[in-house]
Amino acid sequence: MTATWPATTPGLLELPSGRLIRGRGLRHALPDGDPPTFALYLLGKEPPPTAWPSRWLRWPDFRLPADRADAARAFADALARTATDRVEVACGGGRGRTGTALACLAVLDGVPPAEAVDFVRRNYDRHAVETPWQKRYVRGFTA
């Protein structure tokens, strides 16, 4: 069974392949509509349980993932799941860590690393990817 996001979903990013993924901030209420069927949570501490399957990636606010190899695996898994699941990527505010992860997912989907931050800022949130080291992380991220 395939679960997809409706085009009107808040925080929706369409990747170049046409795959859809939702970014959001966990400090905000869960948006109306369909819940995710899988989520990747980017937080400094383990999130509370959810009604849907999820994966936690240790990633302190304004920083980079604690384990970059694990982050690359988590991004690849999230991208693969977009073929059949409503995948959500979320951190506290939905901009820095979420934007950085979405930019890395865009790289995995074919966007050149040097263009991925601009792609996410144009298509998700103009304030996405908040710090210089997050931008460098994306530029150095490879598929």
LUMPA-740705 format. One line per field, with one value per residue (C-alpha): x, y, z; residue number from 1. Coordinates in Angstrom, 3 decimals. Example, Ala and Ser with C-alpha at 12.3 -4.5 7.8 and 13.67 -1.06 7.14 Angstrom:
BEGIN
east	[12.300, 13.670]
north	[-4.500, -1.060]
up	[7.800, 7.140]
n	[1, 2]
end
This chain:
BEGIN
east	[0.000, 1.267, 0.604, 1.257, 0.953, -1.802, -0.387, -1.845, 0.137, 1.931, 5.734, 5.699, 8.855, 8.729, 12.082, 13.285, 12.149, 8.616, 8.870, 7.247, 8.501, 7.184, 9.365, 8.057, 8.921, 7.949, 7.368, 4.337, 1.103, 0.734, -0.853, -4.378, -4.724, -2.944, -0.311, 3.049, 3.485, 7.186, 9.195, 12.844, 13.337, 16.474, 16.861, 19.476, 17.508, 15.205, 11.671, 8.544, 6.843, 4.532, 1.572, 3.649, 7.054, 9.958, 13.707, 15.646, 18.903, 20.901, 21.409, 21.754, 20.152, 22.301, 24.839, 25.506, 24.505, 26.400, 27.163, 27.513, 27.582, 24.358, 22.859, 23.689, 22.002, 18.956, 18.635, 18.925, 16.281, 13.928, 14.300, 13.623, 10.517, 9.067, 8.204, 5.492, 5.182, 4.218, 7.638, 8.138, 11.497, 11.331, 13.393, 12.349, 11.765, 11.637, 14.302, 17.954, 18.310, 15.208, 16.351, 19.822, 18.405, 16.038, 18.991, 20.892, 17.820, 17.751, 21.402, 20.496, 17.665, 20.025, 20.446, 24.127, 25.442, 26.392, 22.759, 20.884, 20.565, 19.122, 16.770, 15.397, 15.145, 13.183, 10.893, 10.511, 11.475, 13.542, 15.206, 16.131, 19.699, 20.575, 24.302, 27.479, 28.534, 25.150, 25.665, 29.200, 27.835, 25.382, 28.045, 30.233, 27.423, 27.619, 25.219]
north	[0.000, 3.470, 6.432, 9.836, 13.403, 15.579, 18.535, 20.971, 19.502, 22.229, 21.932, 19.689, 19.515, 17.993, 16.551, 16.604, 12.979, 13.963, 12.256, 14.157, 14.660, 16.859, 18.993, 20.497, 21.843, 19.688, 22.758, 23.445, 21.474, 18.500, 19.858, 18.852, 16.083, 12.812, 11.853, 10.537, 6.813, 7.210, 10.014, 10.932, 13.052, 15.187, 16.054, 16.271, 13.830, 10.946, 12.076, 10.713, 7.745, 8.389, 6.554, 5.894, 4.290, 6.686, 6.895, 9.226, 10.757, 12.444, 15.987, 18.851, 22.184, 24.445, 21.648, 18.718, 15.064, 13.306, 10.383, 11.429, 7.872, 7.087, 10.318, 9.305, 5.925, 7.614, 10.011, 7.168, 5.183, 8.195, 8.833, 5.175, 5.240, 8.203, 5.715, 4.153, 6.204, 9.678, 10.594, 13.477, 14.995, 17.165, 18.976, 21.496, 24.509, 22.881, 25.053, 24.386, 20.652, 19.852, 22.106, 20.584, 17.046, 18.007, 19.480, 16.203, 14.291, 16.595, 15.681, 12.000, 12.738, 14.356, 18.012, 19.001, 19.594, 23.199, 23.910, 21.914, 24.655, 27.087, 24.366, 23.790, 27.517, 28.048, 25.056, 24.521, 27.491, 30.536, 30.374, 26.681, 25.611, 28.128, 27.954, 28.184, 24.684, 23.255, 24.810, 23.317, 19.930, 19.951, 21.114, 18.210, 15.649, 13.043, 10.381]
up	[0.000, -0.862, 1.412, -0.119, 1.094, -0.397, -2.361, 0.205, 3.117, 5.128, 4.980, 1.939, -0.172, -3.639, -4.605, -8.233, -8.677, -7.671, -4.299, -1.440, 2.095, 4.889, 7.115, 10.337, 13.747, 16.701, 18.875, 16.684, 16.783, 14.486, 11.282, 10.363, 7.837, 7.368, 9.934, 8.772, 8.290, 9.126, 10.718, 11.145, 14.275, 14.558, 18.233, 20.959, 23.112, 22.330, 21.411, 23.052, 21.371, 18.418, 16.932, 13.786, 13.275, 13.652, 13.878, 16.146, 14.966, 17.747, 16.512, 19.021, 18.111, 15.883, 15.465, 13.154, 13.524, 16.312, 13.961, 10.324, 8.966, 10.832, 9.485, 5.903, 6.487, 8.044, 5.091, 2.564, 4.467, 4.657, 0.924, 0.096, 2.292, 0.370, -2.393, -0.209, 2.991, 4.150, 5.523, 7.909, 8.893, 12.003, 14.624, 17.254, 15.025, 11.597, 9.972, 10.856, 11.343, 9.293, 6.445, 6.555, 6.410, 3.578, 1.660, 2.116, 0.896, -2.140, -2.807, -2.631, -5.087, -7.604, -6.625, -6.747, -3.186, -3.998, -4.991, -2.330, 0.324, -2.237, -3.489, 0.021, 0.731, -2.494, -2.088, 1.671, 3.890, 2.995, 6.441, 6.226, 7.067, 9.760, 10.441, 8.340, 9.452, 8.408, 4.951, 4.768, 5.844, 2.926, 0.433, 1.539, 1.599, -1.149, -2.291]
n	[1, 2, 3, 4, 5, 6, 7, 8, 9, 10, 11, 12, 13, 14, 15, 16, 17, 18, 19, 20, 21, 22, 23, 24, 25, 26, 27, 28, 29, 30, 31, 32, 33, 34, 35, 36, 37, 38, 39, 40, 41, 42, 43, 44, 45, 46, 47, 48, 49, 50, 51, 52, 53, 54, 55, 56, 57, 58, 59, 60, 61, 62, 63, 64, 65, 66, 67, 68, 69, 70, 71, 72, 73, 74, 75, 76, 77, 78, 79, 80, 81, 82, 83, 84, 85, 86, 87, 88, 89, 90, 91, 92, 93, 94, 95, 96, 97, 98, 99, 100, 101, 102, 103, 104, 105, 106, 107, 108, 109, 110, 111, 112, 113, 114, 115, 116, 117, 118, 119, 120, 121, 122, 123, 124, 125, 126, 127, 128, 129, 130, 131, 132, 133, 134, 135, 136, 137, 138, 139, 140, 141, 142, 143]
end
